[in-house]
Amino acid sequence: MRDIENVHHSSYNTPMTPSSTPPSFPDTFRIMTTPAPRRYTRQADLYAVHGPLPSQLRPDIEYTIEEDVLTICRGALPPSADLPGTVMLTPVYRLEPHGPLAVPTSRIYVRAKEGTSLEDHRTQLANLGYAIVEVPAYAPHTAWVQATTRDVGTSLQHFEQLTTLPDVEHVEPELLMKRSQR
């Protein structure tokens, strides 16, 4: 999970136009970790606004993670037809049982066994509906991928399929969280 300051915003902020159909988002998802998996549950009373906050949503602000980049609002997800095309809406999830709120991006982190290049699995990734968007130079056995649709919901809905790739050890959606105060 990353805090908002470490994210390349343009990589996930594919705007929804008023005529586009909102993507389908899972109600829950798990990230397999040791010693126990982490479970995230969609919060029906919150949604995230990616991009400049339209004036009609200002009364609903729960908190702002970064001005004109990501705002968490109270209420049900409003229809995208009522919003400017530069704004994207996504659900907000909570780490169960009482953890922090998290906002998904379209990026999924994939780590394979050391010595394995995920570049060699581009065709298999494409068959699963994903494409590599970044391979960190310091860790060539890892990659950030996203659904070929560049859609947050699609990336999140099917990310667990990536565990079926040969030599893959870990798969985790990129989640943006409010920076904790120390």
C-alpha positions in Angstrom: 0.0 0.0 0.0 1.2 3.4 -0.8 0.4 6.8 0.5 -0.8 9.4 -2.0 2.6 11.2 -2.2 4.3 8.2 -3.7 1.9 7.6 -6.6 2.2 8.6 -10.2 -1.3 9.9 -10.5 -1.6 9.8 -14.3 -1.1 6.0 -14.3 -4.5 5.3 -12.8 -6.6 8.4 -13.4 -8.4 7.4 -16.5 -11.4 9.8 -16.4 -14.9 8.5 -16.8 -16.8 10.4 -19.3 -20.5 11.1 -18.5 -21.6 8.5 -21.1 -19.3 5.8 -19.8 -20.7 2.9 -17.8 -19.2 2.8 -14.3 -17.0 -0.2 -13.8 -18.0 -3.1 -11.5 -16.2 -3.2 -8.2 -16.0 -6.1 -5.8 -17.7 -5.8 -2.5 -14.6 -7.5 -0.8 -11.2 -8.6 -1.8 -8.3 -10.4 -0.1 -4.6 -9.9 -0.4 -2.7 -13.1 0.5 -0.1 -12.2 3.1 1.8 -14.0 5.8 0.8 -14.9 8.5 -2.8 -14.1 7.5 -4.6 -12.6 4.5 -5.8 -9.0 4.6 -9.4 -8.5 3.8 -10.8 -5.2 2.4 -14.5 -4.4 2.4 -16.3 -1.8 0.3 -17.8 1.0 2.4 -21.3 1.7 1.1 -21.4 5.2 2.7 -18.1 6.5 1.2 -16.7 7.1 -2.3 -13.5 8.6 -3.7 -13.3 11.4 -6.2 -10.2 11.3 -8.3 -9.5 14.8 -9.8 -10.8 18.2 -9.1 -13.8 18.1 -6.7 -17.0 19.3 -8.4 -18.8 22.0 -6.4 -21.9 19.9 -5.9 -19.9 17.3 -4.0 -18.2 19.8 -1.6 -20.8 19.4 1.2 -20.1 15.6 1.2 -16.3 15.8 2.0 -15.1 13.3 4.6 -11.5 14.3 4.1 -9.1 15.3 1.4 -5.9 13.2 0.8 -4.5 15.7 -1.8 -6.3 18.8 -3.1 -7.6 18.3 -6.6 -6.2 14.8 -6.8 -8.1 12.6 -4.3 -11.0 13.3 -2.0 -13.1 10.9 0.1 -16.8 11.8 0.3 -19.8 10.6 2.4 -22.8 9.1 0.8 -23.7 6.8 -2.1 -21.7 6.9 -5.3 -23.4 9.6 -7.4 -24.2 9.0 -11.1 -21.2 9.9 -13.3 -23.6 11.6 -15.7 -23.9 14.4 -13.2 -20.2 15.1 -13.1 -17.5 16.6 -15.4 -15.7 14.2 -17.7 -12.4 14.9 -15.9 -13.6 13.3 -12.6 -13.4 9.6 -11.8 -15.3 8.0 -9.0 -14.3 4.8 -7.2 -15.5 3.1 -4.0 -13.6 3.3 -0.7 -12.6 0.1 1.1 -11.7 -0.6 4.7 -9.0 -3.0 6.0 -11.0 -5.4 8.2 -11.9 -5.5 11.0 -11.3 -1.8 11.9 -8.3 -0.7 9.8 -7.7 2.3 7.6 -9.6 3.4 4.6 -8.1 2.6 1.2 -8.8 3.8 -2.4 -7.8 1.4 -5.3 -6.0 2.6 -8.4 -5.9 0.6 -11.6 -2.4 -0.6 -10.8 -1.6 -4.1 -9.5 1.8 -5.0 -8.1 3.1 -8.4 -9.2 6.2 -10.1 -7.7 7.7 -13.2 -9.1 10.6 -15.3 -7.9 14.0 -13.6 -8.1 15.6 -14.2 -11.4 12.2 -14.3 -13.2 11.4 -11.6 -15.6 7.7 -10.7 -15.9 8.5 -9.2 -19.3 8.7 -12.9 -20.4 5.1 -13.3 -19.4 3.6 -10.4 -21.5 1.5 -12.8 -23.6 0.2 -14.6 -20.6 -0.6 -11.3 -18.9 -2.5 -10.1 -22.0 -4.5 -13.4 -22.0 -5.6 -12.5 -18.5 -6.5 -9.0 -19.6 -3.5 -7.1 -18.1 -0.5 -5.2 -19.4 2.8 -4.2 -17.8 2.9 -0.4 -17.2 6.2 -0.3 -15.2 9.0 -2.5 -14.2 11.1 -1.1 -11.4 14.8 -1.0 -12.4 15.8 -2.0 -8.8 13.5 -5.1 -8.9 13.2 -6.6 -12.4 11.3 -9.6 -11.1 8.4 -7.3 -10.2 6.0 -5.2 -12.3 3.1 -2.8 -12.0 0.3 -4.1 -14.3 -3.2 -2.9 -15.0 -6.2 -4.1 -16.9 -5.8 -3.5 -20.6 -9.1 -1.5 -20.3 -7.2 0.9 -17.9 -10.3 0.6 -15.7 -9.9 0.6 -11.9 -12.9 -1.8 -11.4 -11.7 -4.3 -14.0 -8.1 -4.3 -12.5 -9.4 -4.9 -9.0 -12.2 -7.4 -10.0 -9.8 -9.9 -11.5 -6.4 -9.3 -10.0 -6.3 -12.7 -8.2 -6.0 -14.4 -11.6 -2.5 -13.0 -11.8 -1.4 -15.6 -9.1 -1.8 -18.3 -11.8 1.2 -17.0 -13.7 4.3 -19.2 -13.5 6.7 -18.2 -10.6 4.4 -15.5 -9.3 4.8 -15.2 -5.5 2.7 -12.1 -4.6 0.0 -10.0 -6.2 -1.5 -6.8 -4.6 -3.6 -3.9 -5.8 -2.2 -0.4 -5.3 -4.2 1.2 -2.5 -4.0 4.9 -1.6 -4.4 5.7 2.1 -4.4 8.8 4.2 -1.0 9.4 5.6 -0.9 8.6 9.3 0.2 11.3 11.7 3.2 10.4 13.9 
